[in-house]
Amino acid sequence: MDLASQPPVLVDVRVLASWQGRDSLVPDGLPADPPAEAPAGFVKREPAPTEETLKILDVRWTPMGTGNGHEEYLRGHIPGAVYVSMGSQLAGHYGPREGRHPLPDPARFGDTVRMLGLNDGDTVVVYDDAHGTSAARAWWLLRHAGVEKAYLLDGGLGAWRAANLPLQAGDVIPRPGRVRTTWGQMPVLTMDDAATLPEDGMLLDARAAERYRGEAEPLDPVAGHIPGAVSAPTADNVDETGHFRPAGELAERFRALGVDDASIVGAYCGSGVSAAHQIAALHVAGIPAALYPGSWSAWSNTPGRPVATGERP
């Protein structure tokens, strides 16, 4: 994948506010105008989408099942945002060996994005309230389906709130769109690919370090990691405010983990959700990477697959 030919990953909250015509609402503590030159990994303010071609998706979800993303959405969301369900719209439903959140059926996902109101050429902004770790799944799937102008809101709903921008309560029901999807635009690893990648590339484990080491496993039947994988918790891709670290810092982080310009890179997590956040961070750093969608939930449910524990790959 040639990242130079790909659209940026992130959108600044001030850019989104300006696209919605809310520049005057940005408080004095936050510069009203985005930088003249967008930082690496960020989309520029201009050309701006029209009101009709700007679509916003709310992807609030928690992996442990705590809270209710739709109820939180109904209490308040970015104006115009449409709620997206992780379980029913961003994942398929197969057996345990496919993982907890396998990729959805391509035709069904095409129907989903049309139901969400998308049309060809739309600009789509996705966000959550968890530092982008669930919204990245929607970003990755949209790009995989050929929706090129799909962006993650840097800082998510927290950044919107911090800017004292308005929220809208209640459901937004979109008019069905007519977007044409082309499945298969992002690189994907199979289980066998993930097993052999560490031999001549880098397989990054995006889960918390204690899950990688095998000290804790709250969701899957076996604790540990794929042999040869390197621990790279995706939580370290963001700062204390939930914003992505600058591209240079991310590039240095991945270099310190062993990624170089010649590396073939893949990422996995528990069920293929937060690993998409890792892919996004790698893209911001200028590093192409493939997603193993089944991730640890598929690996640990497949008899005969080896398991490593401890700090070493």
Helices and strands as residue ranges (DSSP letters): G 3-5, E 10-11, H 13-19, G 23-25, E 54-58, H 69-75, E 82-83, H 86-89, G 96-98, H 106-115, E 123-127, H 135-144, E 150-153, H 156-162, H 191-200, E 202-205, H 209-213, E 230-231, G 234-237, H 247-256, E 265-268, H 274-284, E 290-291, H 295-299
